[in-house]
Amino acid sequence: MFSRTVVATAAVALVLACVTDVTEGAEVGLGSPAPGLAPRSLLCYIASWNGKFRAQDLNPDLCTMTVACYGRLEENGSLREGSGQEEIRLLEGLKALKTTKRFDLALSIGGWAEGSERFSAMAADPAMRRTFIESVIKFVDRYDLKGVEVSWIAPTRRGGKPTDRANFVTLVTELSRALRALPTPVRMGVALPVINENLENKVLEAFDVTALAPHADWMLVQGYDLHGHWDFFTDVNAPLYSVRPNDNVTVSHLLKAFLSVAPSQRLFLGMPAFGRTWVLADSPVPGGLGARTELGALFSDAGMLSYQQICQDFKKDEDDEDERQWSKSWDPVSKTPYAVTNTRERRGFVSYDDPQSIRIKVKFAQDFGMGGAALFTVDNDDYSGLCGTPYPLTRAAQSALQD
């Protein structure tokens, strides 16, 4: 009896021996389609770098699929291995959890820290693509993965080459064919990250979305990190609509750009379970959006606060009104909340999402017939219920998808 890995390796060899056809609408040709994601699905991403979150803290019942972030590349194009790696520890923990809870697990490969250099070299070389795909199949077998996502941020940029756009289509086509040729077909995903400046043109320059779509079961539209402390004035991390004239860096504009080049049911709206922070330059604090800021980030070098951290700060204010630190507001244009603090220790601003803004975003995506939504990342949600019911953002997304 041959093992699943032996069968998988033979399938990969067969796939890569074929001439890749990346024309628009090309059929896969080998294997059978993986079980598609049902309409109104919720993808729950988990970060491997959150040292406090444990695999047993996950509530997989809230999610259609749990996506571990991120697999990383070696110089030869294979996936990085080794028990000391943070992504391996996360995968091992989730694999152990599957012995007591039933859920679909996927792995996202790449992420911001990976950059483009290794992706670019691997995607351009047939032998390195083979090495990559074979290593992915080993991970599928080892961790019983039901999905694999490629999160290259971003082709042609950050150390990439002009040929990356076409090479990425070739890579995704070959990987998708190999995953669908497995005895139990595995789903394929592609992340479509934000490229802030000249949003629509830059994203479509990096990604041939129309050519990628036939080979992806889901395409994650990363509707967050649209603004941050790098802007030098307070703005909105994930605005549904712009608070400034002539600003197209918004969730609504991003979605409409992708909807013009890809089937709506393949697209999933990614929403943040974190806020972006700014250090305010003026005192007393003028507050509100558009306030002048200083170089640097509030609370951390990354300028980021988890929703759990944010709600805990707000809860402290509720418990001790005499020492209130935050002034909360709702912006009716961007459909998001924000808060301002002005104490001796810190003078800052945070833009974040709460259950109300999450529900509004999901409803917007549903109105366009999108495949579903995604939360990035659920370990940033109030997963332990320190502020009330556990997983308030995840629950808001799930209930909105079911409405």
KOLNU-840128 format. One record per residue (C-alpha): residue number from 1; x, y, z. Coordinates in nm, 3 decimals. Layout:
{NUM {X Y Z}}
...
//
This chain:
{1 {0.000 0.000 0.000}}
{2 {0.148 0.333 -0.103}}
{3 {0.145 0.618 0.149}}
{4 {-0.039 0.940 0.076}}
{5 {0.299 1.118 0.041}}
{6 {0.421 0.873 -0.226}}
{7 {0.098 0.914 -0.422}}
{8 {0.120 1.291 -0.381}}
{9 {0.480 1.306 -0.503}}
{10 {0.387 1.104 -0.812}}
{11 {0.097 1.342 -0.877}}
{12 {0.329 1.642 -0.850}}
{13 {0.574 1.489 -1.097}}
{14 {0.291 1.426 -1.342}}
{15 {0.157 1.779 -1.306}}
{16 {0.494 1.948 -1.353}}
{17 {0.568 1.737 -1.659}}
{18 {0.273 1.899 -1.831}}
{19 {0.289 2.222 -2.023}}
{20 {0.136 2.494 -1.804}}
{21 {-0.159 2.671 -1.961}}
{22 {-0.222 3.001 -1.786}}
{23 {-0.461 3.150 -2.035}}
{24 {-0.771 3.313 -1.895}}
{25 {-1.036 3.060 -1.801}}
{26 {-0.813 2.758 -1.865}}
{27 {-0.938 2.436 -1.714}}
{28 {-0.725 2.270 -1.450}}
{29 {-0.699 1.953 -1.658}}
{30 {-0.565 1.720 -1.387}}
{31 {-0.729 1.604 -1.070}}
{32 {-1.069 1.709 -0.947}}
{33 {-1.175 2.033 -0.781}}
{34 {-1.128 2.049 -0.406}}
{35 {-1.447 2.074 -0.202}}
{36 {-1.525 2.440 -0.252}}
{37 {-1.575 2.683 0.034}}
{38 {-1.945 2.721 0.097}}
{39 {-2.102 3.064 0.042}}
{40 {-2.079 3.293 0.346}}
{41 {-1.765 3.119 0.475}}
{42 {-1.546 3.268 0.747}}
{43 {-1.168 3.222 0.732}}
{44 {-0.993 3.262 1.069}}
{45 {-0.624 3.348 1.044}}
{46 {-0.389 3.278 1.337}}
{47 {-0.047 3.441 1.376}}
{48 {0.246 3.221 1.471}}
{49 {0.424 3.511 1.643}}
{50 {0.167 3.568 1.920}}
{51 {0.343 3.410 2.215}}
{52 {0.044 3.434 2.450}}
{53 {-0.209 3.256 2.228}}
{54 {-0.213 2.877 2.253}}
{55 {-0.369 2.640 2.004}}
{56 {-0.617 2.525 2.268}}
{57 {-0.745 2.884 2.292}}
{58 {-0.893 2.849 1.944}}
{59 {-1.269 2.806 1.901}}
{60 {-1.279 2.642 1.556}}
{61 {-1.657 2.613 1.568}}
{62 {-1.676 2.983 1.477}}
{63 {-1.477 2.935 1.155}}
{64 {-1.520 2.760 0.822}}
{65 {-1.144 2.718 0.797}}
{66 {-0.853 2.804 1.028}}
{67 {-0.548 2.945 0.847}}
{68 {-0.206 2.933 1.019}}
{69 {0.036 3.217 0.932}}
{70 {0.302 3.191 0.791}}
{71 {0.506 2.920 0.626}}
{72 {0.845 3.058 0.522}}
{73 {1.079 2.976 0.232}}
{74 {1.432 2.840 0.227}}
{75 {1.680 2.962 -0.034}}
{76 {1.622 2.650 -0.246}}
{77 {1.249 2.725 -0.265}}
{78 {1.129 2.463 -0.015}}
{79 {0.923 2.536 0.294}}
{80 {1.124 2.599 0.609}}
{81 {1.117 2.314 0.862}}
{82 {1.251 2.263 1.212}}
{83 {1.086 2.228 1.552}}
{84 {1.229 2.561 1.671}}
{85 {1.043 2.767 1.410}}
{86 {0.740 2.959 1.534}}
{87 {0.518 2.848 1.244}}
{88 {0.607 2.483 1.308}}
{89 {0.518 2.515 1.677}}
{90 {0.180 2.663 1.577}}
{91 {0.111 2.386 1.324}}
{92 {0.206 2.117 1.576}}
{93 {-0.028 2.270 1.834}}
{94 {-0.316 2.291 1.588}}
{95 {-0.251 1.934 1.472}}
{96 {-0.273 1.819 1.835}}
{97 {-0.598 2.014 1.878}}
{98 {-0.749 1.826 1.586}}
{99 {-0.737 1.507 1.793}}
{100 {-1.015 1.652 2.013}}
{101 {-1.188 1.901 1.781}}
{102 {-1.291 1.865 1.418}}
{103 {-1.195 2.157 1.194}}
{104 {-1.034 2.233 0.859}}
{105 {-0.677 2.364 0.881}}
{106 {-0.489 2.557 0.613}}
{107 {-0.141 2.709 0.590}}
{108 {-0.063 3.051 0.446}}
{109 {0.288 3.080 0.301}}
{110 {0.479 3.408 0.284}}
{111 {0.358 3.722 0.458}}
{112 {0.516 4.065 0.492}}
{113 {0.838 3.943 0.655}}
{114 {0.910 3.701 0.370}}
{115 {0.937 3.977 0.110}}
{116 {0.986 3.896 -0.258}}
{117 {1.341 3.779 -0.317}}
{118 {1.296 3.408 -0.248}}
{119 {0.947 3.400 -0.400}}
{120 {1.079 3.572 -0.714}}
{121 {1.371 3.332 -0.758}}
{122 {1.155 3.026 -0.693}}
{123 {0.867 3.128 -0.920}}
{124 {1.107 3.192 -1.210}}
{125 {1.279 2.852 -1.194}}
{126 {1.092 2.530 -1.291}}
{127 {1.317 2.314 -1.072}}
{128 {1.270 2.539 -0.769}}
{129 {0.893 2.545 -0.825}}
{130 {0.899 2.164 -0.822}}
{131 {1.098 2.171 -0.496}}
{132 {0.848 2.416 -0.345}}
{133 {0.541 2.217 -0.448}}
{134 {0.687 1.889 -0.325}}
{135 {0.760 2.048 0.014}}
{136 {0.406 2.187 0.030}}
{137 {0.265 1.839 -0.033}}
{138 {0.476 1.705 0.254}}
{139 {0.325 1.970 0.484}}
{140 {-0.025 1.883 0.360}}
{141 {0.034 1.522 0.455}}
{142 {0.213 1.590 0.784}}
{143 {-0.043 1.838 0.923}}
{144 {-0.357 1.712 0.744}}
{145 {-0.402 2.046 0.569}}
{146 {-0.727 2.112 0.384}}
{147 {-0.602 2.431 0.222}}
{148 {-0.285 2.614 0.117}}
{149 {-0.261 2.988 0.056}}
{150 {0.023 3.179 -0.111}}
{151 {0.071 3.523 0.043}}
{152 {0.342 3.687 -0.168}}
{153 {0.370 4.053 -0.066}}
{154 {0.415 4.148 -0.337}}
{155 {0.523 4.033 -0.688}}
{156 {0.740 4.288 -0.877}}
{157 {0.806 4.480 -0.552}}
{158 {1.020 4.460 -0.236}}
{159 {1.308 4.279 -0.405}}
{160 {1.101 4.133 -0.688}}
{161 {1.135 4.156 -1.066}}
{162 {0.906 4.272 -1.351}}
{163 {0.859 3.908 -1.458}}
{164 {0.708 3.818 -1.118}}
{165 {0.352 3.896 -1.229}}
{166 {0.350 3.627 -1.499}}
{167 {0.565 3.386 -1.297}}
{168 {0.324 3.406 -1.006}}
{169 {0.041 3.286 -1.231}}
{170 {0.258 2.992 -1.338}}
{171 {0.339 2.908 -0.975}}
{172 {-0.024 2.924 -0.862}}
{173 {-0.140 2.720 -1.162}}
{174 {0.112 2.442 -1.097}}
{175 {0.050 2.437 -0.722}}
{176 {-0.326 2.432 -0.769}}
{177 {-0.302 2.142 -1.014}}
{178 {-0.082 1.947 -0.774}}
{179 {-0.319 2.006 -0.481}}
{180 {-0.620 1.903 -0.687}}
{181 {-0.440 1.591 -0.809}}
{182 {-0.404 1.455 -0.455}}
{183 {-0.618 1.155 -0.355}}
{184 {-0.812 1.399 -0.136}}
{185 {-0.804 1.732 -0.324}}
{186 {-0.685 2.034 -0.123}}
{187 {-0.815 2.390 -0.158}}
{188 {-0.594 2.667 -0.296}}
{189 {-0.591 3.031 -0.182}}
{190 {-0.416 3.350 -0.290}}
{191 {-0.370 3.662 -0.076}}
{192 {-0.413 3.999 -0.248}}
{193 {-0.234 4.251 -0.023}}
{194 {-0.275 4.626 -0.009}}
{195 {-0.022 4.840 -0.192}}
{196 {-0.106 5.178 -0.049}}
{197 {0.010 5.435 -0.299}}
{198 {-0.206 5.457 -0.613}}
{199 {-0.392 5.159 -0.475}}
{200 {-0.581 5.017 -0.772}}
{201 {-0.303 5.051 -1.031}}
{202 {-0.029 4.913 -0.806}}
{203 {-0.227 4.608 -0.698}}
{204 {-0.327 4.517 -1.051}}
{205 {0.028 4.578 -1.176}}
{206 {0.156 4.319 -0.926}}
{207 {-0.122 4.060 -0.963}}
{208 {-0.287 3.925 -1.277}}
{209 {-0.605 3.864 -1.081}}
{210 {-0.809 3.748 -1.381}}
{211 {-0.553 3.477 -1.466}}
{212 {-0.516 3.371 -1.102}}
{213 {-0.888 3.340 -1.029}}
{214 {-0.958 3.006 -1.208}}
{215 {-0.691 2.837 -0.998}}
{216 {-0.791 2.972 -0.657}}
{217 {-1.072 2.853 -0.432}}
{218 {-1.043 3.178 -0.239}}
{219 {-0.869 3.512 -0.289}}
{220 {-0.811 3.711 0.029}}
{221 {-0.857 4.086 -0.021}}
{222 {-0.655 4.233 0.265}}
{223 {-0.879 4.520 0.369}}
{224 {-0.655 4.650 0.647}}
{225 {-0.327 4.841 0.692}}
{226 {-0.465 5.097 0.449}}
{227 {-0.336 5.374 0.676}}
{228 {-0.098 5.385 0.971}}
{229 {0.161 5.591 1.157}}
{230 {0.361 5.615 0.833}}
{231 {0.104 5.870 0.708}}
{232 {0.207 6.144 0.962}}
{233 {-0.155 6.231 1.034}}
{234 {-0.431 6.036 1.200}}
{235 {-0.642 5.830 0.964}}
{236 {-0.832 5.499 0.953}}
{237 {-0.672 5.156 0.946}}
{238 {-0.957 4.994 0.750}}
{239 {-1.199 5.264 0.626}}
{240 {-1.504 5.144 0.438}}
{241 {-1.520 5.491 0.281}}
{242 {-1.264 5.770 0.278}}
{243 {-1.267 6.051 0.532}}
{244 {-1.061 6.267 0.293}}
{245 {-1.146 6.396 -0.056}}
{246 {-0.985 6.218 -0.351}}
{247 {-0.856 5.931 -0.136}}
{248 {-0.921 5.592 -0.296}}
{249 {-0.731 5.391 -0.033}}
{250 {-1.049 5.242 0.113}}
{251 {-1.207 4.901 0.156}}
{252 {-1.494 4.988 -0.080}}
{253 {-1.261 5.105 -0.358}}
{254 {-1.033 4.805 -0.312}}
{255 {-1.323 4.561 -0.336}}
{256 {-1.469 4.727 -0.642}}
{257 {-1.129 4.712 -0.815}}
{258 {-1.102 4.337 -0.757}}
{259 {-1.466 4.272 -0.839}}
{260 {-1.401 4.420 -1.183}}
{261 {-1.142 4.151 -1.263}}
{262 {-1.241 3.842 -1.061}}
{263 {-1.556 3.639 -0.986}}
{264 {-1.718 3.775 -0.670}}
{265 {-1.762 3.430 -0.514}}
{266 {-1.383 3.376 -0.514}}
{267 {-1.318 3.696 -0.318}}
{268 {-1.308 3.710 0.063}}
{269 {-1.289 4.038 0.255}}
{270 {-1.010 4.038 0.512}}
{271 {-1.086 4.246 0.822}}
{272 {-0.851 4.343 1.109}}
{273 {-0.877 4.228 1.468}}
{274 {-0.621 4.497 1.554}}
{275 {-0.590 4.873 1.555}}
{276 {-0.328 5.108 1.414}}
{277 {-0.181 5.374 1.643}}
{278 {-0.034 5.721 1.604}}
{279 {0.163 5.953 1.835}}
{280 {-0.006 6.292 1.832}}
{281 {0.224 6.589 1.775}}
{282 {0.009 6.860 1.937}}
{283 {-0.088 6.916 2.298}}
{284 {-0.354 6.966 2.411}}
{285 {-0.482 6.691 2.183}}
{286 {-0.702 6.824 1.903}}
{287 {-0.844 6.475 1.858}}
{288 {-1.030 6.344 1.560}}
{289 {-0.911 6.237 1.220}}
{290 {-0.646 6.430 1.029}}
{291 {-0.454 6.545 1.336}}
{292 {-0.079 6.602 1.295}}
{293 {0.141 6.319 1.424}}
{294 {0.504 6.255 1.507}}
{295 {0.739 5.998 1.363}}
{296 {0.701 5.679 1.559}}
{297 {0.429 5.447 1.680}}
{298 {0.226 5.438 1.998}}
{299 {0.273 5.140 2.236}}
{300 {0.494 4.936 2.000}}
{301 {0.740 4.975 1.716}}
{302 {0.482 4.824 1.482}}
{303 {0.218 5.082 1.575}}
{304 {-0.034 4.809 1.636}}
{305 {-0.271 4.713 1.919}}
{306 {-0.475 4.394 1.937}}
{307 {-0.848 4.432 1.990}}
{308 {-0.802 4.250 2.320}}
{309 {-0.554 4.517 2.437}}
{310 {-0.786 4.795 2.322}}
{311 {-1.096 4.656 2.491}}
{312 {-0.900 4.596 2.813}}
{313 {-0.794 4.962 2.821}}
{314 {-1.154 5.067 2.768}}
{315 {-1.269 4.831 3.043}}
{316 {-1.021 4.990 3.286}}
{317 {-1.177 5.328 3.205}}
{318 {-1.523 5.192 3.280}}
{319 {-1.403 5.046 3.610}}
{320 {-1.231 5.369 3.720}}
{321 {-1.395 5.675 3.564}}
{322 {-1.175 5.912 3.767}}
{323 {-0.868 5.780 3.583}}
{324 {-1.024 5.765 3.239}}
{325 {-0.754 5.759 2.968}}
{326 {-0.946 5.720 2.643}}
{327 {-1.206 5.928 2.462}}
{328 {-1.396 5.705 2.217}}
{329 {-1.570 5.821 1.897}}
{330 {-1.748 5.675 1.595}}
{331 {-1.672 5.806 1.246}}
{332 {-1.991 5.792 1.036}}
{333 {-1.802 5.821 0.705}}
{334 {-1.546 5.542 0.738}}
{335 {-1.792 5.339 0.950}}
{336 {-1.524 5.268 1.212}}
{337 {-1.447 5.368 1.571}}
{338 {-1.140 5.549 1.698}}
{339 {-1.011 5.670 2.034}}
{340 {-0.779 5.943 2.163}}
{341 {-0.567 5.941 2.478}}
{342 {-0.385 6.233 2.645}}
{343 {-0.203 6.141 2.965}}
{344 {0.140 6.208 3.107}}
{345 {0.256 5.871 2.977}}
{346 {0.115 5.885 2.626}}
{347 {-0.055 6.114 2.379}}
{348 {-0.201 5.920 2.095}}
{349 {-0.472 5.794 1.865}}
{350 {-0.593 5.446 1.769}}
{351 {-0.809 5.345 1.473}}
{352 {-0.963 5.001 1.512}}
{353 {-1.262 4.780 1.429}}
{354 {-1.530 4.668 1.674}}
{355 {-1.827 4.431 1.638}}
{356 {-2.040 4.707 1.483}}
{357 {-1.788 4.798 1.212}}
{358 {-1.719 4.429 1.142}}
{359 {-2.089 4.366 1.083}}
{360 {-2.110 4.666 0.847}}
{361 {-1.813 4.543 0.643}}
{362 {-1.953 4.190 0.616}}
{363 {-2.289 4.327 0.500}}
{364 {-2.108 4.538 0.236}}
{365 {-1.921 4.230 0.108}}
{366 {-2.238 4.023 0.106}}
{367 {-2.420 4.287 -0.099}}
{368 {-2.162 4.228 -0.374}}
{369 {-2.199 3.850 -0.359}}
{370 {-1.851 3.783 -0.223}}
{371 {-1.761 3.433 -0.110}}
{372 {-1.727 3.534 0.251}}
{373 {-1.504 3.713 0.497}}
{374 {-1.183 3.661 0.693}}
{375 {-1.053 3.787 1.027}}
{376 {-0.685 3.869 1.062}}
{377 {-0.599 3.744 1.314}}
{378 {-0.829 3.575 1.565}}
{379 {-0.554 3.565 1.828}}
{380 {-0.582 3.947 1.832}}
{381 {-0.953 3.917 1.914}}
{382 {-1.058 3.902 2.281}}
{383 {-1.021 3.525 2.261}}
{384 {-1.015 3.470 2.638}}
{385 {-1.318 3.690 2.710}}
{386 {-1.135 3.941 2.929}}
{387 {-1.385 4.209 2.825}}
{388 {-1.697 3.991 2.803}}
{389 {-1.799 3.708 2.571}}
{390 {-1.491 3.548 2.409}}
{391 {-1.422 3.623 2.042}}
{392 {-1.654 3.925 2.000}}
{393 {-1.518 4.023 1.655}}
{394 {-1.516 3.666 1.526}}
{395 {-1.871 3.612 1.652}}
{396 {-1.984 3.941 1.491}}
{397 {-1.842 3.830 1.155}}
{398 {-1.996 3.485 1.183}}
{399 {-2.343 3.613 1.276}}
{400 {-2.336 3.878 1.002}}
{401 {-2.250 3.615 0.742}}
{402 {-2.547 3.408 0.855}}
{403 {-2.798 3.697 0.843}}
//
